[in-house]
Amino acid sequence: MTRDAFIVRLRAGLRDLPPAVIADIVADYDTHFAEAAAAGRKEEDVAAALGDPDRLARELRAEAGLKRWEQQRNASNALQAVFAVLGLGAIDLFILFGPFMAVLGVLIGWLVVVIALVVVGAGVMVGGPFLHPPGGPVAAVFLGLGMISGGVGAGALLTLVCIGLTNALVWYGRLHYRLIRPAIDPQA
């Protein structure tokens, strides 16, 4: 594969990254090809040593997603980091997809429970005194406040669990990347 073909495929694989990041990565690989040419190596040999540009692009996208998660921890970056890690390898995707979807389903179920607790608690707190509940209006207000605080507490725990799972996936991605890095760049 020639230098130009390698760069075109690498650039195509990086298309969802910001343009400045793509330009930096492509410039690094252009420099690598230029230095190798100055040392008398053929473009085809350099491209073969670098490996498959599509696989390299997936790994670079994963690394960029992990860095975004480490720099700014929010839901969007967490989701990008999770899918970047899952996108590193098709076999990993098939192995992790089932358990990942099960965990995601449980988390979504708990999110629905948390929202329901807060909404029902607000309804009991506001409407309870007018419905003559057992224990009187004060009991309805306290029951509503208890449900709301239980929902908020469960939401906080759910947030901590989500952050922990995202960090575990980021760790797994970094481990995966460190294991395959020598196959991509023998000099690293």
N, C-alpha and C positions, 0 to 999 in steps of 0.2 A: 504494500500500500504506500502511496506517495504521501508526502507532507501535506499537500493540499487536500487530498481525499481524507486523511486523518483529521485535519482541522475542521473540514466541512462536517464530518460525522460527529465530531466532538461538540461543535457549536450547535448542531441540530439537537443533540442530546441534552444540552444545557438551556434550551430555549425558554424554560419557565423560570429561570433565575433572572435577577435584575441585570440590565445591560452592562453596568459597570463591573459586576462580578464576572460576567461572561468574558468581557474584554480582558480583565486581569488574568483569568485562567488561560485563555487562548494566547495571550502574550507570553505567559510562562512556557507554554508548550512550543510556541514559535521560537523562543529563545533556546529551548532544549534542542530543537531541530537544527538551529543555526550553529550552536556550539558543537554539535555532533558533526555537522558538515565541515566546520573548520578543523575538526580533528581527523577528517578523512573518512568518516563513516557514511554509509549509504542511507538514504531516506527510508528505504524499505527495511533495513536492519533496525533503525531507530524506532520505526512504527511497530515492528514486530516485538521489540523489547518493551515498548510501552503497553502493549496488549490491545485488546478490543476497545475502540473509542466509545462504543455504546455502553459497555460495562463501566469504563472509567467515568463517563458522564453520570451514570447512576450513582456511583460512589461519591463523586464530587457534589452532586445534588443532595445526597444524604448528609454529607459533612456540612454543607451550607445550612440545611434544615436544623441540624443539631446545634450549630453555632447560634442560629436565631433563637432557639429555645433557651440556650444558656444565657444569652444577652438580655432577652425580654421574655419573661414567663407569662404568656397569656394563652387563651384557648386556641387561637388560630395557630400560633407557633407550636403549641403542643401537638395539635392535629397534624401539622406539616412534619414535625419531627417523627411522630409515630409512623406516618405513611412513608417518610424517607427511609426509616429503618426497615420497614416491611418491604420496601422496593429494592433493597440491596440484592436480593436473590430470589429467584422464582421458587426454589425449593423451600426457602425460609417462609415465603409467603404461603405456600400450601400447608406447611407444618403449623405455622402460627395463626393462620386465618381462622380456623375453627375455634380454638381457645380465645383468640382475640375478640371474635364476634360474640362468644358467650359472655365474656367479661363485659364487653360493651353493652350487651343486652341487660345484664344485671345492673350496671351503672345507670342506664337509662331508666330502668324500672325503679331504682332508688330515687332518681331525680323526680320521677312522677309522684312517688310517695311523699317526697319532701314538699313539692309544690302543693299537693293535695292537703297535707297537714297545715300548711300556712293559710291556704284559701279557706278550708273548712274551719280552722281556728278563728280566722277573722270573721267568718259568718256567724259562728257561735258567739263570739264576743260581742258583735254588733247586734245581731238579731235575737240572741238568747234571752235577754231580759224582757223582751216583748212576748215571748212564747210561754211564759210561766213555767220554767223548768223546775225539776225537783232541786231543792236547796236554794231556790230563789235567784234573783237576777245577779247577785254578787257571785254566786257559784258559777253561773254561765260566763261571766266576764273572766273569772279566774281560769275556768276550763279552757276558754278561747285563748287566753294568754299562755297557758301551759302548752296548748297544741302549737301555737305560733312559735314559742321558744323551742319546743321539741323539733319542729321543722327546721328552724334556723340552725340549731345544734347539729342535726343530722346533715344539713346542707354543708356545714363547715367540715364535718368528718368526711363527707363525700368529696369535697374539694381536696382535702389532704390525701385521700386515697387516690384520686385522679392524678395529683402531682407526683405521688410516689410511683404509680404505675408508669407515668410518662418518663420519670427519671430512670426506672428500671429498663424501659425500652431504649432510652438514650444510651444507657450503659451497655446494653446488649448490642446496639448498633456500633458503638465505639469498639467493643470487643471484636465484633465481626470485621470491622474495618481494619483493626490492627492485625488480625489474622490473615486477611487477604492482601494487605498492603505489600508485603514482600514479593508476592507473586506479580504485582503490578509494576513496582519500581524496585528492582533488586538493589539499587544503590542506597535506598532509604534505610 
